[in-house]
Amino acid sequence: ALTDSQLLTIGGEYRDEYRRATIFNNEGTFENRDIDCKAVYVQDEWQITDTLNAIFGARYDDISNAGEETTCMAGFVKNFSKMFNLRGNFAQGYRTPNIVELYIRKATPAGYNLGAEVVEPAVDKTAHYLDPEFTNSYEAGLSGKHSGFNYEIVFFYNDIEDKIQRVSKPGYFTSENVSDAETMGLEASIGYQFGNGLGLNMNWLELDTEDKETGKDLEFNPERTVSLNVDYQLNEQISLGMQTVYTGEQHYADEGKAYQTTNDYTIVNLTASYIFGDKNVYEIYGGVNNIFDEDVDAIIGSNVGTYFFAGLRASF
């Protein structure tokens, strides 16, 4: 605590991303891939007045497959009332290609999925280098809550250099750097918690993207995504849920032809859970995803259809 109104946080991070899998070759044998990440950061949280606070920060990264980078961020929140809060943020993002984007080699129903550094003679692919992706993000939002009601509206703009993008090629997919790109849009959420255990939440995202070099939309980015969540707490032990997710059209290049458009689709999922034991430390949960077996265009990826799952959690 620098003062009664300021809190300084200093920290460090070390992460070794390690994967041992059969997706790195055509023989089905296990191979290893790893990336080391080191970082230090500093952050200052400042309560300027009772209704205004700000945050500032900086971070230095050193990543084995991408080199070094420093990023910063700044933001504020102004509380006018419980129903009206204004916030603004500026943040820089630095993302390096991950192990899958670099090294995956897998046959899928839509074609080979190949990392940037993978060579697959079956589709005449040559390896290429992936630069890190750097983003300047700007965001402004309104939010509020009262009793069981809550809402949030966020406007955002992202200016991206060397965006890492999944792209389609003749006979395969891979990851490439889009020279420069931008994304902008509106994200809204609204929810209400009823007093009888029933809760409703809806999220709506409108997204506009552009590859600055070609002037076209970025591939595989839905123009609209809408989700509706219904949760019901039957009693202290049993909870039920339903999630409906609408994914809008997506654009992609088809073997050098004009841009193609996927079909939109809606998937409905059901979940249930039961907690029990001393202090409710155990939970049995399960559900059904895509209960109506909605079709998804093969170009987007594999779709297993209706999917059942169940599990047990224990907390100590």
BAVEX-709386 format. One line per field, with one value per atom (N, C-alpha, C): residue number from 1; residue in one letter; y, z, x. Coordinates in steps of 0.1 Angstrom, whole numbers. Atoms other than C-alpha are relative to their C-alpha. Layout:
N
resi NUM|...
resn a|...
yy Y|...
zz Z|...
xx X|...
END
This chain:
316
resi 1|1|1|2|2|2|3|3|3|4|4|4|5|5|5|6|6|6|7|7|7|8|8|8|9|9|9|10|10|10|11|11|11|12|12|12|13|13|13|14|14|14|15|15|15|16|16|16|17|17|17|18|18|18|19|19|19|20|20|20|21|21|21|22|22|22|23|23|23|24|24|24|25|25|25|26|26|26|27|27|27|28|28|28|29|29|29|30|30|30|31|31|31|32|32|32|33|33|33|34|34|34|35|35|35|36|36|36|37|37|37|38|38|38|39|39|39|40|40|40|41|41|41|42|42|42|43|43|43|44|44|44|45|45|45|46|46|46|47|47|47|48|48|48|49|49|49|50|50|50|51|51|51|52|52|52|53|53|53|54|54|54|55|55|55|56|56|56|57|57|57|58|58|58|59|59|59|60|60|60|61|61|61|62|62|62|63|63|63|64|64|64|65|65|65|66|66|66|67|67|67|68|68|68|69|69|69|70|70|70|71|71|71|72|72|72|73|73|73|74|74|74|75|75|75|76|76|76|77|77|77|78|78|78|79|79|79|80|80|80|81|81|81|82|82|82|83|83|83|84|84|84|85|85|85|86|86|86|87|87|87|88|88|88|89|89|89|90|90|90|91|91|91|92|92|92|93|93|93|94|94|94|95|95|95|96|96|96|97|97|97|98|98|98|99|99|99|100|100|100|101|101|101|102|102|102|103|103|103|104|104|104|105|105|105|106|106|106|107|107|107|108|108|108|109|109|109|110|110|110|111|111|111|112|112|112|113|113|113|114|114|114|115|115|115|116|116|116|117|117|117|118|118|118|119|119|119|120|120|120|121|121|121|122|122|122|123|123|123|124|124|124|125|125|125|126|126|126|127|127|127|128|128|128|129|129|129|130|130|130|131|131|131|132|132|132|133|133|133|134|134|134|135|135|135|136|136|136|137|137|137|138|138|138|139|139|139|140|140|140|141|141|141|142|142|142|143|143|143|144|144|144|145|145|145|146|146|146|147|147|147|148|148|148|149|149|149|150|150|150|151|151|151|152|152|152|153|153|153|154|154|154|155|155|155|156|156|156|157|157|157|158|158|158|159|159|159|160|160|160|161|161|161|162|162|162|163|163|163|164|164|164|165|165|165|166|166|166|167|167|167|168|168|168|169|169|169|170|170|170|171|171|171|172|172|172|173|173|173|174|174|174|175|175|175|176|176|176|177|177|177|178|178|178|179|179|179|180|180|180|181|181|181|182|182|182|183|183|183|184|184|184|185|185|185|186|186|186|187|187|187|188|188|188|189|189|189|190|190|190|191|191|191|192|192|192|193|193|193|194|194|194|195|195|195|196|196|196|197|197|197|198|198|198|199|199|199|200|200|200|201|201|201|202|202|202|203|203|203|204|204|204|205|205|205|206|206|206|207|207|207|208|208|208|209|209|209|210|210|210|211|211|211|212|212|212|213|213|213|214|214|214|215|215|215|216|216|216|217|217|217|218|218|218|219|219|219|220|220|220|221|221|221|222|222|222|223|223|223|224|224|224|225|225|225|226|226|226|227|227|227|228|228|228|229|229|229|230|230|230|231|231|231|232|232|232|233|233|233|234|234|234|235|235|235|236|236|236|237|237|237|238|238|238|239|239|239|240|240|240|241|241|241|242|242|242|243|243|243|244|244|244|245|245|245|246|246|246|247|247|247|248|248|248|249|249|249|250|250|250|251|251|251|252|252|252|253|253|253|254|254|254|255|255|255|256|256|256|257|257|257|258|258|258|259|259|259|260|260|260|261|261|261|262|262|262|263|263|263|264|264|264|265|265|265|266|266|266|267|267|267|268|268|268|269|269|269|270|270|270|271|271|271|272|272|272|273|273|273|274|274|274|275|275|275|276|276|276|277|277|277|278|278|278|279|279|279|280|280|280|281|281|281|282|282|282|283|283|283|284|284|284|285|285|285|286|286|286|287|287|287|288|288|288|289|289|289|290|290|290|291|291|291|292|292|292|293|293|293|294|294|294|295|295|295|296|296|296|297|297|297|298|298|298|299|299|299|300|300|300|301|301|301|302|302|302|303|303|303|304|304|304|305|305|305|306|306|306|307|307|307|308|308|308|309|309|309|310|310|310|311|311|311|312|312|312|313|313|313|314|314|314|315|315|315|316|316|316
resn a|a|a|l|l|l|t|t|t|d|d|d|s|s|s|q|q|q|l|l|l|l|l|l|t|t|t|i|i|i|g|g|g|g|g|g|e|e|e|y|y|y|r|r|r|d|d|d|e|e|e|y|y|y|r|r|r|r|r|r|a|a|a|t|t|t|i|i|i|f|f|f|n|n|n|n|n|n|e|e|e|g|g|g|t|t|t|f|f|f|e|e|e|n|n|n|r|r|r|d|d|d|i|i|i|d|d|d|c|c|c|k|k|k|a|a|a|v|v|v|y|y|y|v|v|v|q|q|q|d|d|d|e|e|e|w|w|w|q|q|q|i|i|i|t|t|t|d|d|d|t|t|t|l|l|l|n|n|n|a|a|a|i|i|i|f|f|f|g|g|g|a|a|a|r|r|r|y|y|y|d|d|d|d|d|d|i|i|i|s|s|s|n|n|n|a|a|a|g|g|g|e|e|e|e|e|e|t|t|t|t|t|t|c|c|c|m|m|m|a|a|a|g|g|g|f|f|f|v|v|v|k|k|k|n|n|n|f|f|f|s|s|s|k|k|k|m|m|m|f|f|f|n|n|n|l|l|l|r|r|r|g|g|g|n|n|n|f|f|f|a|a|a|q|q|q|g|g|g|y|y|y|r|r|r|t|t|t|p|p|p|n|n|n|i|i|i|v|v|v|e|e|e|l|l|l|y|y|y|i|i|i|r|r|r|k|k|k|a|a|a|t|t|t|p|p|p|a|a|a|g|g|g|y|y|y|n|n|n|l|l|l|g|g|g|a|a|a|e|e|e|v|v|v|v|v|v|e|e|e|p|p|p|a|a|a|v|v|v|d|d|d|k|k|k|t|t|t|a|a|a|h|h|h|y|y|y|l|l|l|d|d|d|p|p|p|e|e|e|f|f|f|t|t|t|n|n|n|s|s|s|y|y|y|e|e|e|a|a|a|g|g|g|l|l|l|s|s|s|g|g|g|k|k|k|h|h|h|s|s|s|g|g|g|f|f|f|n|n|n|y|y|y|e|e|e|i|i|i|v|v|v|f|f|f|f|f|f|y|y|y|n|n|n|d|d|d|i|i|i|e|e|e|d|d|d|k|k|k|i|i|i|q|q|q|r|r|r|v|v|v|s|s|s|k|k|k|p|p|p|g|g|g|y|y|y|f|f|f|t|t|t|s|s|s|e|e|e|n|n|n|v|v|v|s|s|s|d|d|d|a|a|a|e|e|e|t|t|t|m|m|m|g|g|g|l|l|l|e|e|e|a|a|a|s|s|s|i|i|i|g|g|g|y|y|y|q|q|q|f|f|f|g|g|g|n|n|n|g|g|g|l|l|l|g|g|g|l|l|l|n|n|n|m|m|m|n|n|n|w|w|w|l|l|l|e|e|e|l|l|l|d|d|d|t|t|t|e|e|e|d|d|d|k|k|k|e|e|e|t|t|t|g|g|g|k|k|k|d|d|d|l|l|l|e|e|e|f|f|f|n|n|n|p|p|p|e|e|e|r|r|r|t|t|t|v|v|v|s|s|s|l|l|l|n|n|n|v|v|v|d|d|d|y|y|y|q|q|q|l|l|l|n|n|n|e|e|e|q|q|q|i|i|i|s|s|s|l|l|l|g|g|g|m|m|m|q|q|q|t|t|t|v|v|v|y|y|y|t|t|t|g|g|g|e|e|e|q|q|q|h|h|h|y|y|y|a|a|a|d|d|d|e|e|e|g|g|g|k|k|k|a|a|a|y|y|y|q|q|q|t|t|t|t|t|t|n|n|n|d|d|d|y|y|y|t|t|t|i|i|i|v|v|v|n|n|n|l|l|l|t|t|t|a|a|a|s|s|s|y|y|y|i|i|i|f|f|f|g|g|g|d|d|d|k|k|k|n|n|n|v|v|v|y|y|y|e|e|e|i|i|i|y|y|y|g|g|g|g|g|g|v|v|v|n|n|n|n|n|n|i|i|i|f|f|f|d|d|d|e|e|e|d|d|d|v|v|v|d|d|d|a|a|a|i|i|i|i|i|i|g|g|g|s|s|s|n|n|n|v|v|v|g|g|g|t|t|t|y|y|y|f|f|f|f|f|f|a|a|a|g|g|g|l|l|l|r|r|r|a|a|a|s|s|s|f|f|f
yy -12|0|12|-12|32|11|-9|53|-7|6|46|-2|0|51|-7|6|34|-14|13|-3|-4|4|-13|-15|15|-49|-2|4|-63|-15|14|-98|-6|7|-124|-13|12|-154|-8|10|-185|-11|10|-209|-9|9|-240|-8|6|-250|-13|13|-287|-9|9|-311|-13|13|-348|-6|4|-360|-7|7|-380|9|-9|-349|7|-7|-339|-8|8|-366|-9|9|-390|-14|14|-422|-4|3|-419|-2|2|-420|13|-12|-396|8|-10|-365|11|-11|-336|13|-14|-299|9|-8|-271|14|-14|-233|6|-7|-213|14|-14|-180|5|-7|-156|14|-14|-122|6|-8|-95|11|-10|-69|9|-9|-39|6|-5|-25|9|-9|5|2|-3|7|12|-13|42|4|-4|51|15|-15|88|7|-5|97|-12|11|77|-6|5|74|-2|1|74|-8|7|49|-3|2|42|-12|11|14|2|-1|15|-12|12|-13|-1|3|-25|-14|14|-60|-2|4|-74|-15|15|-108|-4|6|-130|-14|13|-160|-7|7|-187|-1|1|-189|14|-13|-151|12|-11|-129|8|-8|-100|11|-10|-74|7|-7|-47|6|-5|-38|8|-8|-13|1|-1|-6|11|-11|22|-1|0|24|7|-7|41|-5|3|35|12|-11|63|-5|5|53|12|-11|78|-5|6|54|-15|15|17|-4|3|18|6|-7|39|1|0|32|1|-2|44|-5|4|28|1|-1|32|-6|7|12|1|2|11|-10|11|-20|-5|6|-35|-15|14|-72|-6|6|-94|-15|15|-130|-7|7|-154|-13|12|-185|-11|11|-215|-13|13|-252|-5|5|-261|8|-8|-232|-2|3|-241|-14|13|-278|-11|10|-296|-6|7|-322|-10|9|-338|0|1|-350|1|-2|-338|-2|1|-342|11|-11|-308|2|-1|-314|0|0|-314|13|-11|-291|0|0|-281|12|-12|-259|7|-9|-231|-7|5|-250|-15|13|-283|-1|3|-296|-13|11|-320|-2|2|-333|-4|4|-347|12|-12|-311|10|-9|-295|12|-11|-273|3|-4|-254|7|-6|-242|15|-14|-205|5|-6|-183|8|-8|-169|11|-11|-135|1|-2|-126|10|-9|-107|11|-11|-72|8|-7|-54|12|-12|-19|-1|1|-22|12|-11|6|-5|5|0|10|-9|21|-8|8|6|7|-4|13|-13|12|-11|5|-3|-12|-12|11|-34|6|-4|-30|-12|12|-57|-12|12|-88|3|-4|-68|4|-5|-62|1|-1|-50|5|-5|-41|2|-3|-24|4|-3|-23|2|-3|-7|-2|3|-19|1|-1|-14|-5|6|-35|3|-2|-24|-10|11|-55|0|2|-60|-15|14|-94|-9|9|-110|-15|14|-148|-5|4|-162|-14|13|-197|3|-3|-197|-14|12|-223|1|2|-235|-12|11|-260|-13|13|-293|1|0|-280|14|-13|-253|2|-3|-235|13|-13|-204|9|-10|-173|14|-14|-137|8|-10|-113|13|-11|-82|10|-9|-58|-2|2|-61|8|-7|-44|-8|5|-56|10|-10|-35|-6|5|-41|5|-3|-39|-14|11|-64|4|-4|-63|-12|11|-84|5|-4|-83|-12|11|-105|4|-2|-109|-13|11|-131|1|0|-139|-6|4|-146|-15|14|-182|-10|9|-196|0|0|-188|13|-11|-167|0|-2|-154|9|-9|-140|-1|0|-130|9|-7|-119|1|-3|-103|6|-6|-96|2|-4|-77|3|-1|-80|4|-4|-62|-2|2|-73|4|-3|-63|-3|1|-74|12|-13|-41|-1|2|-55|-3|4|-70|7|-7|-50|-10|10|-83|-3|4|-97|-11|11|-119|-13|13|-156|-5|8|-176|9|-9|-147|3|-2|-148|15|-14|-115|3|-2|-121|-13|11|-143|4|-3|-145|-13|11|-167|4|-1|-172|-11|10|-189|1|1|-201|-10|8|-214|0|2|-228|-8|7|-236|-6|7|-262|0|-1|-264|2|-2|-262|-10|10|-294|-1|3|-295|13|-11|-270|-5|3|-271|12|-11|-251|-4|2|-246|12|-10|-227|-1|-1|-216|9|-8|-203|1|-3|-187|5|-4|-184|4|-5|-162|-4|4|-164|3|-2|-167|0|-1|-158|-8|7|-178|-1|2|-182|-15|14|-214|-3|3|-225|11|-11|-191|6|-5|-185|13|-11|-156|-4|4|-155|-7|8|-181|4|-3|-178|-13|11|-205|2|-2|-211|3|-2|-198|-12|11|-223|3|-2|-226|-13|13|-252|3|-1|-259|-11|9|-275|0|2|-289|-5|5|-293|-2|2|-305|-4|3|-309|-3|4|-324|0|0|-315|-7|8|-336|-2|3|-348|11|-9|-330|13|-13|-293|1|0|-301|0|1|-311|-8|8|-335|5|-4|-327|-10|8|-350|9|-9|-332|-7|6|-340|9|-8|-328|-6|4|-330|12|-11|-307|-3|1|-300|-11|10|-318|-2|1|-312|-4|5|-325|10|-11|-292|-3|2|-295|13|-11|-273|-3|2|-267|-6|7|-290|9|-9|-261|6|-6|-247|-10|10|-280|-12|12|-313|3|-1|-316|-14|14|-347|-2|2|-341|1|0|-347|-7|4|-352|-1|2|-367|0|0|-361|-1|0|-367|-1|0|-363|2|-2|-361|9|-9|-332|-2|0|-332|12|-12|-301|-2|2|-301|13
zz 0|0|0|1|-12|9|-8|5|4|-3|19|-12|12|-16|-12|11|-37|4|-3|-39|-12|10|-58|0|2|-71|-9|8|-84|0|1|-96|-12|11|-119|-3|5|-139|-7|9|-153|-4|5|-174|-11|10|-193|-6|7|-218|-7|4|-225|-5|5|-247|-5|5|-253|-7|7|-280|-13|12|-312|-12|10|-332|-7|6|-342|-11|11|-368|-6|7|-392|4|-4|-375|12|-12|-344|12|-11|-321|8|-8|-292|-2|1|-296|10|-10|-273|-7|4|-279|13|-12|-253|-4|1|-250|14|-14|-220|-1|-1|-209|13|-12|-184|-1|0|-173|13|-12|-147|-3|2|-142|13|-10|-121|-2|1|-114|12|-10|-95|0|-2|-83|9|-7|-73|2|-4|-55|1|1|-66|9|-8|-50|4|-4|-35|-12|12|-70|-12|11|-92|3|-2|-94|-14|12|-119|2|-1|-127|-12|10|-145|2|-1|-153|-12|11|-174|2|-1|-182|-11|9|-197|-2|3|-215|-7|7|-226|-3|4|-246|-10|7|-260|-15|15|-295|-6|5|-299|4|-4|-281|11|-11|-258|-4|3|-255|13|-12|-231|-4|2|-229|12|-11|-208|-1|-1|-198|9|-9|-182|-1|0|-172|12|-11|-150|1|-2|-136|8|-7|-126|4|-5|-104|3|-2|-108|9|-9|-92|-2|2|-89|-14|13|-122|-12|11|-141|4|-2|-141|-13|13|-168|2|0|-176|-13|12|-201|2|-2|-208|-13|11|-230|4|-4|-231|-12|11|-252|3|-1|-259|-8|8|-270|1|0|-281|-10|8|-294|-5|5|-315|10|-10|-293|-7|5|-298|-11|11|-318|-13|12|-342|-7|6|-347|-5|2|-347|-3|2|-351|-14|13|-379|2|-3|-379|-12|11|-406|6|-5|-401|-12|11|-421|-10|9|-436|-7|5|-445|11|-10|-428|8|-9|-398|3|-1|-400|6|-6|-379|-10|9|-394|-4|2|-391|-5|5|-404|-15|14|-439|-3|4|-454|-15|15|-489|-6|6|-494|-5|4|-498|-5|6|-511|9|-9|-480|4|-5|-471|13|-14|-436|-2|-1|-427|14|-13|-398|5|-6|-374|9|-9|-359|12|-11|-325|-5|3|-326|11|-9|-311|-2|0|-302|9|-8|-291|1|-2|-275|7|-6|-267|3|-5|-247|8|-8|-233|4|-4|-213|11|-10|-192|7|-7|-165|12|-12|-136|5|-6|-113|11|-10|-90|3|-5|-69|-9|7|-92|-15|14|-125|-1|3|-141|-15|14|-175|-2|4|-194|-15|14|-227|-3|2|-241|-15|14|-273|0|1|-284|-14|12|-310|2|-2|-315|-13|11|-338|1|-1|-345|-11|9|-360|-1|1|-374|6|-7|-363|-5|3|-361|-3|5|-381|-5|7|-390|-14|14|-428|-7|8|-453|-13|12|-481|-8|8|-509|7|-7|-489|14|-14|-455|6|-7|-428|7|-7|-412|7|-7|-391|-7|7|-408|7|-4|-399|-11|8|-414|3|-2|-420|10|-10|-401|-1|-1|-390|10|-10|-370|3|-4|-351|9|-8|-336|2|-2|-322|13|-12|-295|7|-8|-267|11|-10|-245|8|-8|-216|9|-9|-195|8|-8|-167|11|-12|-139|8|-9|-109|8|-7|-97|14|-14|-60|2|-2|-66|-5|5|-78|-15|15|-115|-4|5|-133|-15|15|-169|-3|5|-187|-15|14|-223|-4|5|-241|-15|15|-276|-4|5|-296|-15|14|-329|-4|3|-346|-14|13|-376|-1|1|-388|-14|13|-416|-1|4|-431|-7|6|-438|-14|13|-467|-11|10|-486|0|-2|-472|2|-3|-466|15|-14|-434|3|-5|-413|-1|1|-418|14|-12|-393|12|-11|-372|-1|1|-366|1|0|-374|12|-11|-346|9|-9|-315|11|-10|-291|9|-9|-260|10|-10|-236|10|-11|-202|9|-10|-180|11|-11|-146|11|-10|-119|12|-13|-83|6|-5|-74|15|-14|-38|3|-3|-20|-6|6|-36|-15|14|-71|-8|9|-99|-15|14|-136|-8|9|-166|-14|15|-203|-6|8|-227|-15|14|-262|-6|6|-284|-15|14|-318|-5|6|-340|-15|13|-371|-11|12|-406|2|-1|-410|-15|13|-441|-1|2|-455|-15|14|-487|-4|4|-506|-12|10|-526|-10|9|-540|-7|6|-550|8|-8|-539|14|-14|-502|0|-3|-491|13|-12|-463|6|-6|-438|5|-6|-425|15|-15|-391|6|-7|-365|15|-14|-330|7|-8|-304|14|-13|-272|9|-9|-242|13|-13|-209|10|-11|-176|13|-13|-141|10|-10|-109|14|-13|-74|10|-10|-44|13|-12|-13|9|-9|16|11|-10|47|-6|5|39|-15|15|3|-8|7|-8|-12|12|-35|-9|10|-67|-12|12|-94|-10|10|-126|-14|13|-162|-9|10|-193|-14|14|-230|-8|9|-255|-14|14|-289|0|-2|-279|-13|12|-313|-12|10|-332|-12|10|-351|-9|10|-383|1|1|-384|-13|12|-417|3|-2|-420|-1|1|-429|13|-13|-394|9|-8|-378|3|-2|-366|10|-9|-350|4|-4|-329|2|-2|-328|15|-14|-296|9|-8|-268|15|-14|-233|8|-9|-204|15|-14|-166|8|-8|-138|15|-15|-101|4|-6|-83|15|-15|-48|4|-4|-30|15|-13|1|5
xx 8|0|9|-8|17|-6|7|-10|-13|13|-45|-9|8|-58|7|-8|-31|6|-6|-21|9|-10|10|2|-2|13|12|-11|46|1|0|49|8|-7|65|-7|7|55|10|-7|72|-9|9|53|7|-5|65|-11|11|39|6|-5|46|-11|10|27|7|-5|33|-13|12|9|3|-2|4|-4|5|-8|12|-11|27|7|-6|34|-11|9|17|0|-2|29|-9|8|6|9|-8|36|1|-1|42|12|-11|63|-2|1|71|3|-2|69|-1|1|75|4|-3|76|1|-2|90|-4|4|75|4|-4|89|-5|5|74|1|1|75|-10|10|48|-2|3|38|-14|13|3|-3|4|-10|-15|15|-47|-2|1|-57|-14|13|-89|0|-2|-89|-11|11|-123|-9|9|-152|-7|7|-167|9|-9|-136|12|-13|-108|6|-8|-81|10|-10|-56|10|-11|-22|9|-8|1|10|-10|31|5|-4|44|11|-11|76|0|0|76|12|-11|104|-4|6|91|10|-11|114|-2|3|97|-3|4|91|8|-8|116|-6|4|109|-10|10|81|-5|6|68|-13|14|31|-5|5|11|-15|15|-25|-4|5|-46|-15|14|-82|-6|7|-108|-14|15|-143|-5|7|-167|-13|13|-196|-10|9|-225|-12|10|-251|1|-1|-258|-5|5|-276|8|-8|-250|14|-14|-213|7|-7|-189|14|-14|-156|7|-8|-129|14|-12|-98|9|-9|-67|10|-9|-46|7|-8|-18|1|-1|-18|11|-11|10|-2|2|3|9|-9|28|-7|6|19|2|-1|11|4|-5|21|-8|9|-9|1|-1|-6|13|-13|30|3|-4|32|-10|10|-1|0|1|-4|-11|12|-39|-9|10|-63|-14|14|-99|-9|9|-131|1|-1|-125|13|-13|-89|11|-11|-55|0|-2|-50|15|-15|-13|5|-7|9|9|-8|29|13|-13|62|-1|2|48|0|0|55|-7|8|30|0|-1|39|-13|12|4|-8|7|-9|10|-10|23|1|-1|26|15|-13|58|-2|1|66|2|-1|64|1|-2|73|-12|11|47|5|-4|54|-10|10|38|-10|11|5|0|0|4|-13|13|-29|0|4|-39|-15|15|-74|-5|7|-98|-14|13|-130|-7|8|-158|-13|12|-187|-8|10|-218|-5|5|-230|-8|8|-254|-7|8|-274|-9|9|-304|-9|7|-321|5|-4|-320|4|-3|-314|14|-13|-280|1|-2|-268|14|-13|-236|0|-1|-230|14|-15|-194|2|-4|-181|15|-15|-146|5|-8|-120|14|-13|-89|8|-9|-60|11|-8|-40|11|-12|-5|3|-4|5|-10|10|-28|2|-1|-25|-14|13|-54|0|2|-66|-6|4|-69|-2|2|-81|9|-8|-58|-5|5|-64|4|-2|-67|4|-5|-56|-4|1|-59|13|-12|-30|-2|0|-22|10|-9|-8|-2|1|-1|-8|6|-26|7|-10|-4|-5|6|-27|-15|14|-63|-6|8|-90|-13|13|-120|-7|7|-147|-14|13|-181|-7|8|-207|-4|4|-212|-9|10|-243|-4|5|-255|-11|11|-287|-4|4|-298|-9|9|-323|-1|1|-323|-13|13|-358|2|-2|-364|-3|4|-376|11|-11|-342|2|-1|-347|8|-8|-321|1|-1|-320|12|-11|-289|1|-1|-286|13|-11|-254|-1|2|-253|13|-13|-221|-2|-1|-220|15|-14|-186|2|-4|-171|15|-15|-136|5|-5|-113|15|-14|-80|4|-3|-64|7|-7|-44|-9|10|-73|-13|13|-102|-11|11|-121|-1|2|-135|10|-9|-112|-8|6|-119|-4|5|-139|-3|5|-152|-15|15|-190|-3|5|-207|-9|9|-231|0|1|-232|-10|10|-262|-1|2|-265|-11|10|-294|2|-2|-288|-11|11|-316|5|-4|-306|-11|11|-329|6|-5|-318|-12|12|-344|0|-2|-331|15|-14|-298|9|-8|-286|-1|3|-301|-1|1|-295|-1|2|-306|3|-3|-296|-2|1|-302|7|-7|-280|-3|2|-289|10|-11|-261|-3|2|-267|14|-13|-235|-4|4|-239|9|-8|-224|15|-15|-186|5|-6|-165|13|-13|-136|3|-4|-116|0|1|-122|9|-9|-92|2|-2|-85|-12|12|-121|-4|6|-142|-4|4|-151|-13|12|-176|-6|7|-201|-6|6|-210|-14|14|-245|1|1|-255|-6|5|-265|-3|4|-281|2|-2|-271|-6|6|-290|6|-7|-273|-8|6|-288|10|-9|-270|-8|6|-278|11|-10|-259|-7|5|-264|11|-11|-242|-5|4|-241|13|-11|-219|1|-2|-207|6|-4|-204|-1|2|-215|14|-13|-180|0|1|-192|-10|10|-210|0|2|-224|-6|5|-230|0|1|-239|-9|8|-257|0|1|-264|3|-3|-248|-6|6|-265|-11|10|-296|-8|7|-312|8|-9|-282|1|-1|-278|13|-11|-256|9|-9|-225|9|-8|-206|13|-13|-176|12|-11|-154|4|-2|-158|8|-7|-146|-9|7|-157|-12|12|-192|-4|3|-198|-15|15|-236|-4|5|-255|10|-11|-230|-5|4|-237|13|-12|-213|-5|3|-212|13|-13|-187|-3|1|-180|11|-10|-162|0|-2|-148|8|-7|-137|5|-6|-114|6
END
